[in-house]
Amino acid sequence: MIECPVCHKPCEKLTFRDSCSRSCHMVLLTRAGRYKGTTKIAEYNKSDAHRKKASELAMKRKLTKGSRGFNSEHADRIRNYQNLINRESNDKIRYLYLMKFDNSIKVGSTSTLDRRIFTLDPVDMLFLAKGGSHDIAKLELDTLVEFEYHTLLNEDKTAYTEHIDSSQTDNVISYLNKVIEGSTTIQKVEYQLVK
């Protein structure tokens, strides 16, 4: 058995030029002054050209309906769902709402319904349900994924939102009713908007 000069672990042979592994080899190069930690790839990754290209790719992923890649709207929705699950217990009451706006409908969830309605200023409340935080968050995620091909872009065309084309109103309400009929933890609630 041979001992690696860097990590001092016993090994059968030194395969990476007088060391046992690639990482130990890099340590040897650094000690010898032949490795400074910068390469052409590292320099390119710091460049404005790379940042611009990465930004354009991220935006393309975000705007492609049905995209599942990192930085896609789908990935953002999964991340938001997981954050809510980690942040709130299922004992906390949460509301799922479907609101009508001028040219779209919006699916969302909140634990402070009146304040949320006040900030959004919708035209009409189409559907409202309440249940445990985790159950409502899962229903919101499932609904947005189910209708992701009908989502609308923001006015500045930069990202998707929870807004869905208003032509899908009946389909979304039917989907929500069907899910709630089969659920023991979520119930439909009546709510009248006061303008």
C-alpha positions in Angstrom: 0.0 0.0 0.0 1.1 3.5 -0.9 0.2 6.6 1.2 -1.1 9.7 -0.7 1.2 12.6 0.0 -1.8 15.0 0.3 -4.5 13.3 2.4 -2.3 10.5 3.7 -4.8 7.8 3.0 -3.5 4.4 2.0 -4.1 3.4 -1.6 -3.0 0.6 -4.0 -1.5 3.0 -6.5 -1.3 6.8 -7.1 -3.5 7.2 -10.2 -3.8 11.0 -10.4 -0.1 12.0 -11.0 1.4 11.3 -7.6 -1.9 11.5 -5.7 -4.9 9.3 -4.9 -7.6 11.5 -6.4 -8.4 14.4 -8.6 -8.9 16.7 -5.6 -5.6 15.8 -4.1 -4.0 16.4 -7.5 -5.4 19.9 -7.6 -3.9 20.5 -4.1 -0.5 19.4 -5.4 -0.8 21.8 -8.4 -1.8 24.6 -6.1 1.2 24.0 -3.8 3.4 24.0 -6.9 2.0 27.3 -8.1 0.7 25.8 -11.3 -3.0 26.0 -10.5 -4.5 29.4 -9.7 -8.1 28.4 -9.6 -9.1 30.3 -12.7 -9.8 28.7 -16.0 -11.2 29.9 -19.3 -14.6 28.5 -18.3 -14.6 30.3 -15.0 -13.7 33.5 -16.8 -16.5 33.0 -19.3 -19.0 32.3 -16.5 -18.2 35.8 -15.1 -18.6 37.6 -18.4 -21.6 39.7 -19.5 -22.1 37.5 -22.6 -22.7 34.5 -20.3 -25.0 36.3 -18.0 -27.0 37.6 -20.9 -27.3 34.1 -22.5 -28.2 32.5 -19.1 -30.9 35.2 -18.6 -32.4 34.7 -22.0 -32.4 30.9 -21.5 -34.1 31.3 -18.1 -36.8 33.6 -19.6 -37.4 31.2 -22.4 -37.9 28.4 -19.9 -40.2 30.6 -17.9 -42.4 31.5 -20.9 -42.6 28.0 -22.4 -46.0 26.6 -21.2 -45.6 23.1 -19.8 -41.8 23.5 -19.3 -40.6 21.5 -16.3 -37.0 22.7 -16.2 -35.3 24.6 -13.3 -36.5 28.2 -13.4 -39.8 27.3 -15.2 -43.2 28.4 -13.9 -43.9 24.8 -13.0 -40.8 24.6 -10.8 -41.7 28.0 -9.2 -45.1 26.6 -8.3 -43.7 23.5 -6.8 -41.2 25.6 -4.8 -44.0 27.9 -3.5 -46.1 24.9 -2.5 -43.2 23.3 -0.6 -42.4 26.6 1.1 -46.0 26.9 2.3 -46.0 23.3 3.5 -42.8 24.0 5.5 -44.0 27.3 6.9 -47.6 26.5 8.0 -49.2 23.6 9.8 -52.2 21.8 8.3 -54.3 22.9 11.3 -54.3 26.5 10.0 -57.3 27.4 7.9 -56.6 28.5 4.4 -58.9 29.7 1.6 -58.8 28.7 -2.1 -60.4 31.4 -4.3 -61.3 31.8 -7.9 -61.9 35.4 -8.8 -63.1 37.0 -12.0 -61.2 40.0 -13.4 -61.9 41.9 -16.6 -60.3 39.4 -19.1 -59.2 36.6 -16.9 -59.8 34.5 -13.8 -57.3 34.0 -10.9 -56.8 30.9 -8.8 -55.0 31.5 -5.5 -55.0 30.7 -1.8 -54.7 32.9 1.3 -55.1 32.7 5.0 -56.4 36.3 5.2 -59.2 36.4 2.7 -60.6 39.9 3.2 -57.2 41.5 3.0 -56.4 39.5 -0.1 -59.6 40.6 -1.8 -58.9 44.2 -0.9 -55.5 44.1 -2.5 -56.6 42.4 -5.7 -59.9 44.2 -6.3 -61.6 41.5 -8.4 -64.9 42.0 -10.4 -66.5 38.9 -8.9 -65.9 35.9 -6.6 -66.6 32.8 -8.6 -65.6 30.0 -6.2 -64.4 29.8 -2.6 -63.3 26.8 -0.5 -61.7 26.4 2.9 -59.7 23.7 4.5 -56.4 22.9 6.1 -53.3 24.8 4.9 -51.6 21.8 3.2 -54.8 20.5 1.6 -55.7 23.9 0.1 -52.1 24.5 -1.1 -52.1 21.1 -2.8 -55.5 21.9 -4.5 -54.2 25.2 -5.7 -51.0 23.6 -7.2 -53.1 20.8 -8.8 -55.5 23.4 -10.4 -52.7 25.6 -11.7 -50.9 22.5 -13.2 -54.2 21.2 -14.7 -54.8 24.5 -16.5 -51.2 25.6 -17.1 -51.7 25.7 -20.9 -54.4 28.3 -20.4 -52.5 30.7 -18.2 -52.0 34.3 -19.3 -48.8 36.3 -19.5 -48.3 39.4 -17.4 -49.0 42.7 -19.2 -45.2 43.1 -19.7 -45.0 39.5 -21.1 -42.3 38.5 -18.7 -43.8 35.7 -16.7 -46.9 33.6 -16.1 -49.2 34.3 -13.2 -52.1 32.5 -11.5 -54.4 34.2 -14.1 -56.1 31.8 -16.5 -58.0 32.6 -19.7 -61.6 33.5 -18.8 -62.8 31.0 -21.5 -61.8 28.2 -19.0 -64.1 29.5 -16.2 -66.6 26.7 -16.4 -63.9 24.0 -16.7 -62.0 25.3 -13.6 -65.2 25.5 -11.5 -66.2 22.0 -12.6 -62.7 20.7 -11.8 -62.8 22.3 -8.3 -66.3 21.0 -7.6 -65.2 17.5 -8.6 -62.2 17.5 -6.3 -64.1 19.0 -3.3 -66.9 16.4 -3.7 -64.3 13.6 -3.2 -62.6 15.4 -0.3 -63.3 15.1 3.4 -61.0 18.0 4.5 -62.0 20.8 2.1 -65.5 22.4 1.9 -67.1 25.0 -0.4 -67.9 28.3 1.2 -70.3 31.0 0.1 -68.9 34.5 -0.2 -70.4 37.7 -1.6 -68.2 40.6 -2.7 -69.2 43.9 -1.3 -68.4 46.8 -3.7 
